[in-house]
Amino acid sequence: MNIHIRQAIAAVTAAAAATIAFPAAAAYPERPVRLVVGFPPGGAADILGRIAAQQLSERIGQQVVVDNRGGAGGLIATEIAAKANSDGYTLLFSSIPHVINPHLYKKVSYDAIRDFTPVVQFVAVPLMLAAGPSLPAKNVKELIDYAKANPGKINYGSAGSGSSSHLAVELFKSMAAIRMEHIPYKGTGPLITDMLGGQIGVTIASAVPLTPQVRSGKLRGLAVTGPKRSAAFPELPAIAETVPGYEVVNWFGIFAPAGTPMDIVKRVNADLNTALKNPELVKRLNAQGADAVGGSAEAFTRVVKADFAKWAKVVKDSGAKVE
């Protein structure tokens, strides 16, 4: 057989084999995609998850359905996603609890690092220290002084045991040497309702759901948790200005079950990076108190691994545990 004919046949055969080898990635997506969110409607994860779902849906040409599975600080949703098929049709929208829960709970049925592929960091969100009408403190120093004068009499709420808001307050309590009683909720939405009603005095929670209440004057923003003041809230000091060394910054991003084809991971990553370059979306996220991030899947993986180690130490030092 002529060598040129043999080469032509080999090229056609290789192309056909490549097409057969990656049918799922090439066809993706052929049906709606489920985005599992570990907190109920009204909280930061839900608000930002729905924005991410909308942006992804517009670019992949299929509906991205948000599936709220609240409870256990995001643990329930993470377990669901870990057991899902690694075909790209179930994705997880998660945040810092993803790397906190394995250190906080005695029994976790998944490995936060091994069982997931980080796809893209969607945003970074500073947490906010906010007070309700039942608490007289108007700044961080006044809060600390009031707590020391009334040990254990302040109820603080969190978005759930093991959530970033829970451990953020535990870290604050430890560093400020104060006592406050923890009241866990299934998300920030119901927590805010009770803060407005006077049952909860203070919280550290995502700035996203707190922003409308703080800007309307119904709740008082006392500080942000980043190492410095936030561009979204320049009027609020950082807690670190009163408690040196205090720092908590939350991230929200998309994960896929381990084993999801890299073509799909790269497709979702590229589509959301394109979305995050849109000035209108950036403005919309900033209005929610969130900063657009994006970047490669590898960059997000580094963030996840670094925070896994960081929060292991925070949990150990605070003594926080959830049965």
C-alpha positions as CSV (number, residue, x, y, z in Angstrom):
1,M,0.0,0.0,0.0
2,N,1.3,3.5,-0.9
3,I,2.8,5.1,2.2
4,H,0.7,8.3,1.7
5,I,-2.5,6.2,1.6
6,R,-1.5,4.4,4.8
7,Q,-0.8,7.8,6.5
8,A,-4.2,9.1,5.4
9,I,-6.0,6.1,6.7
10,A,-4.1,6.3,10.0
11,A,-5.0,10.0,10.4
12,V,-8.7,9.3,9.8
13,T,-8.6,6.4,12.2
14,A,-7.0,8.5,14.9
15,A,-9.6,11.3,14.5
16,A,-12.4,8.8,14.7
17,A,-10.9,7.2,17.8
18,A,-10.6,10.7,19.4
19,T,-14.3,11.4,18.7
20,I,-15.3,8.1,20.3
21,A,-13.0,8.5,23.3
22,F,-14.6,11.8,24.4
23,P,-18.3,11.7,23.5
24,A,-19.6,13.1,26.8
25,A,-17.3,16.1,26.9
26,A,-18.0,16.9,23.2
27,A,-21.8,16.7,23.7
28,Y,-21.9,18.5,27.1
29,P,-24.3,19.7,28.1
30,E,-27.3,17.8,26.5
31,R,-29.7,18.4,29.5
32,P,-30.1,20.7,32.5
33,V,-27.3,20.9,35.0
34,R,-27.9,20.7,38.8
35,L,-26.1,23.2,41.0
36,V,-26.3,22.0,44.6
37,V,-26.2,24.8,47.2
38,G,-25.7,23.9,50.9
39,F,-27.8,26.6,52.4
40,P,-31.5,27.6,52.2
41,P,-32.8,30.6,50.2
42,G,-31.9,34.1,51.5
43,G,-28.3,33.6,52.5
44,A,-25.1,34.5,50.7
45,A,-24.6,31.0,49.2
46,D,-28.1,31.0,47.7
47,I,-27.9,34.6,46.3
48,L,-24.5,34.1,44.8
49,G,-25.2,30.6,43.6
50,R,-28.2,31.8,41.7
51,I,-26.1,34.5,40.0
52,A,-23.5,31.9,39.0
53,A,-26.2,29.5,37.8
54,Q,-27.8,32.3,35.6
55,Q,-24.4,33.2,34.1
56,L,-23.5,29.6,33.4
57,S,-26.9,28.8,31.9
58,E,-26.7,31.7,29.5
59,R,-23.3,30.3,28.2
60,I,-23.9,26.6,28.0
61,G,-27.4,26.9,26.5
62,Q,-29.0,24.7,29.1
63,Q,-30.9,25.5,32.3
64,V,-28.8,25.3,35.5
65,V,-31.1,24.4,38.3
66,V,-30.3,25.5,41.9
67,D,-30.9,22.7,44.3
68,N,-30.9,24.1,47.9
69,R,-29.9,21.4,50.4
70,G,-29.5,23.3,53.7
71,G,-28.3,21.8,57.0
72,A,-25.2,20.9,58.9
73,G,-23.2,23.9,57.7
74,G,-23.3,22.7,54.1
75,L,-22.3,19.1,55.0
76,I,-25.5,17.6,53.6
77,A,-25.1,19.3,50.2
78,T,-21.4,18.3,50.0
79,E,-22.2,14.7,50.7
80,I,-24.9,14.7,48.0
81,A,-22.4,16.1,45.5
82,A,-19.7,13.7,46.5
83,K,-21.9,10.8,45.6
84,A,-23.2,12.2,42.3
85,N,-22.1,10.9,38.9
86,S,-18.9,12.6,37.7
87,D,-20.5,13.5,34.4
88,G,-20.7,17.3,34.8
89,Y,-24.5,17.3,35.4
90,T,-24.2,17.8,39.2
91,L,-22.0,20.6,40.4
92,L,-21.5,22.0,43.9
93,F,-21.5,25.7,44.9
94,S,-19.7,25.9,48.1
95,S,-17.6,28.1,50.4
96,I,-15.3,27.9,53.4
97,P,-17.4,25.3,55.2
98,H,-16.2,22.9,52.5
99,V,-12.8,22.9,54.2
100,I,-14.0,23.5,57.7
101,N,-16.4,20.6,58.1
102,P,-13.9,17.7,57.9
103,H,-12.1,19.2,60.9
104,L,-15.3,20.0,62.8
105,Y,-17.4,16.8,62.5
106,K,-16.4,13.5,63.9
107,K,-17.8,11.6,60.9
108,V,-17.7,13.0,57.4
109,S,-18.4,10.6,54.5
110,Y,-16.3,12.4,51.9
111,D,-12.7,13.7,51.5
112,A,-12.9,17.5,50.8
113,I,-9.7,17.4,48.8
114,R,-9.7,13.9,47.1
115,D,-13.4,13.6,46.3
116,F,-13.8,17.0,44.4
117,T,-12.3,18.9,41.6
118,P,-12.3,22.7,42.2
119,V,-13.6,24.3,39.0
120,V,-13.5,28.0,39.6
121,Q,-13.5,30.5,42.4
122,F,-16.5,32.7,41.7
123,V,-16.1,35.5,44.3
124,A,-14.4,36.6,47.5
125,V,-16.7,38.0,50.2
126,P,-15.7,39.7,53.4
127,L,-17.7,38.8,56.4
128,M,-19.4,41.5,58.5
129,L,-19.7,41.9,62.2
130,A,-23.2,43.3,62.7
131,A,-25.4,44.1,65.7
132,G,-29.2,44.0,66.1
133,P,-31.4,46.6,67.9
134,S,-31.1,44.6,71.2
135,L,-27.4,45.3,71.5
136,P,-26.2,48.8,72.5
137,A,-22.7,48.5,71.2
138,K,-21.9,50.8,68.3
139,N,-18.3,49.6,67.5
140,V,-16.0,46.7,68.1
141,K,-14.5,48.1,71.4
142,E,-18.0,48.8,72.8
143,L,-19.0,45.2,71.9
144,I,-16.0,43.7,73.7
145,D,-16.5,46.0,76.7
146,Y,-20.2,45.1,76.9
147,A,-19.5,41.4,76.6
148,K,-16.9,41.5,79.3
149,A,-19.4,43.4,81.6
150,N,-22.1,40.8,80.7
151,P,-20.3,37.5,80.3
152,G,-22.5,34.9,78.5
153,K,-25.5,37.2,78.3
154,I,-25.1,38.1,74.6
155,N,-26.7,35.6,72.1
156,Y,-24.8,35.5,68.8
157,G,-26.3,33.8,65.8
158,S,-24.5,31.9,63.0
159,A,-25.6,30.4,59.7
160,G,-25.2,27.0,61.3
161,S,-22.8,24.9,63.4
162,G,-19.6,24.6,61.5
163,S,-20.3,27.5,59.2
164,S,-17.8,30.2,58.5
165,S,-19.9,32.6,60.6
166,H,-19.8,30.2,63.5
167,L,-16.0,29.8,63.5
168,A,-15.5,33.5,62.7
169,V,-17.2,34.4,65.9
170,E,-15.4,31.6,67.9
171,L,-12.1,33.0,66.6
172,F,-13.2,36.6,67.6
173,K,-14.3,35.4,71.1
174,S,-11.0,33.6,71.6
175,M,-8.9,36.6,70.5
176,A,-11.0,39.2,72.4
177,A,-11.3,37.0,75.5
178,I,-15.1,37.3,75.8
179,R,-18.0,35.0,76.3
180,M,-21.2,34.9,74.1
181,E,-23.7,32.2,73.6
182,H,-24.1,30.5,70.2
183,I,-27.5,30.1,68.6
184,P,-27.1,28.2,65.2
185,Y,-29.5,28.7,62.4
186,K,-30.1,26.9,59.1
187,G,-28.8,29.8,57.0
188,T,-28.3,33.5,57.3
189,G,-31.9,34.4,56.2
190,P,-33.7,33.1,59.3
191,L,-30.8,34.5,61.5
192,I,-31.4,38.0,60.2
193,T,-35.1,37.7,60.9
194,D,-34.4,37.0,64.5
195,M,-31.8,39.7,64.7
196,L,-34.4,42.2,63.5
197,G,-36.8,40.9,66.1
198,G,-34.3,41.4,68.9
199,Q,-33.7,37.7,69.8
200,I,-30.1,37.7,68.5
201,G,-27.7,40.5,69.5
202,V,-24.8,40.0,67.1
203,T,-23.4,38.0,64.3
204,I,-20.5,37.7,62.0
205,A,-21.9,36.6,58.6
206,S,-21.5,37.2,54.9
207,A,-21.9,40.8,53.9
208,V,-24.2,39.8,51.0
209,P,-27.5,39.2,52.9
210,L,-26.6,41.7,55.7
211,T,-25.9,44.6,53.3
212,P,-29.6,45.6,52.6
213,Q,-30.4,45.6,56.4
214,V,-27.3,47.5,57.3
215,R,-27.7,50.2,54.6
216,S,-31.4,50.6,55.6
217,G,-30.3,51.2,59.2
218,K,-32.3,48.2,60.6
219,L,-29.0,46.5,61.6
220,R,-25.7,48.2,62.6
221,G,-22.6,47.2,60.8
222,L,-19.7,47.3,63.2
223,A,-16.7,46.0,61.2
224,V,-15.5,43.7,58.4
225,T,-13.3,40.7,58.9
226,G,-10.7,41.2,56.2
227,P,-7.2,42.3,57.0
228,K,-8.2,45.9,56.0
229,R,-11.3,47.9,55.2
230,S,-13.4,46.7,52.3
231,A,-14.0,48.8,49.2
232,A,-17.7,47.9,49.5
233,F,-17.9,49.3,53.0
234,P,-15.2,51.9,53.4
235,E,-17.0,53.4,56.4
236,L,-16.5,50.2,58.4
237,P,-13.2,49.4,60.1
238,A,-11.6,46.0,60.0
239,I,-11.9,44.0,63.3
240,A,-8.1,43.8,63.1
241,E,-8.0,47.5,63.9
242,T,-9.2,46.6,67.4
243,V,-8.2,43.0,67.7
244,P,-4.8,42.8,65.9
245,G,-4.2,39.7,63.7
246,Y,-7.9,38.9,63.3
247,E,-8.7,37.9,59.7
248,V,-11.4,35.9,58.0
249,V,-12.2,36.1,54.2
250,N,-14.8,33.8,52.7
251,W,-14.8,32.5,49.1
252,F,-17.5,30.9,47.0
253,G,-16.8,28.7,44.1
254,I,-17.9,25.7,42.0
255,F,-16.7,22.1,42.5
256,A,-17.3,19.0,40.4
257,P,-17.2,15.4,41.7
258,A,-13.8,13.9,41.3
259,G,-13.3,12.2,38.0
260,T,-15.4,14.7,36.0
261,P,-13.8,15.0,32.6
262,M,-11.3,17.8,32.4
263,D,-12.9,19.0,29.2
264,I,-16.1,19.7,31.2
265,V,-14.1,21.3,34.0
266,K,-12.3,23.6,31.6
267,R,-15.6,24.5,29.8
268,V,-17.4,25.6,33.0
269,N,-14.3,27.4,34.1
270,A,-13.9,29.3,30.8
271,D,-17.6,30.2,30.7
272,L,-17.7,31.6,34.2
273,N,-14.4,33.5,33.7
274,T,-15.9,35.1,30.6
275,A,-19.0,36.1,32.7
276,L,-16.8,37.6,35.4
277,K,-15.2,39.9,32.9
278,N,-18.5,41.6,32.3
279,P,-18.5,45.0,34.0
280,E,-22.2,44.8,34.7
281,L,-21.8,41.5,36.5
282,V,-18.9,42.9,38.5
283,K,-21.0,45.8,39.5
284,R,-23.9,43.6,40.5
285,L,-21.6,41.5,42.6
286,N,-20.0,44.5,44.2
287,A,-23.5,45.8,45.1
288,Q,-23.9,42.5,47.1
289,G,-20.6,43.1,48.9
290,A,-18.7,40.5,46.8
291,D,-15.6,40.8,44.7
292,A,-15.4,38.9,41.4
293,V,-12.4,36.5,41.3
294,G,-12.3,33.9,38.5
295,G,-9.0,32.4,37.5
296,S,-7.9,28.9,36.7
297,A,-9.1,25.7,38.3
298,E,-5.5,25.2,39.4
299,A,-5.5,28.5,41.2
300,F,-8.7,27.7,43.0
301,T,-7.3,24.3,44.0
302,R,-4.4,26.1,45.7
303,V,-6.8,28.3,47.6
304,V,-8.8,25.3,48.8
305,K,-5.8,23.3,49.9
306,A,-4.3,26.3,51.8
307,D,-7.6,27.0,53.6
308,F,-8.0,23.3,54.4
309,A,-4.8,23.6,56.5
310,K,-5.6,27.0,57.9
311,W,-9.0,26.1,59.2
312,A,-7.8,22.8,60.7
313,K,-5.7,24.9,63.0
314,V,-8.5,27.4,63.8
315,V,-10.9,24.5,64.7
316,K,-8.3,22.8,66.9
317,D,-7.3,26.1,68.7
318,S,-10.9,27.1,69.3
319,G,-12.0,23.7,70.5
320,A,-15.1,23.9,68.4
321,K,-16.8,20.6,67.7
322,V,-20.1,19.4,66.2
323,E,-21.5,16.0,67.0
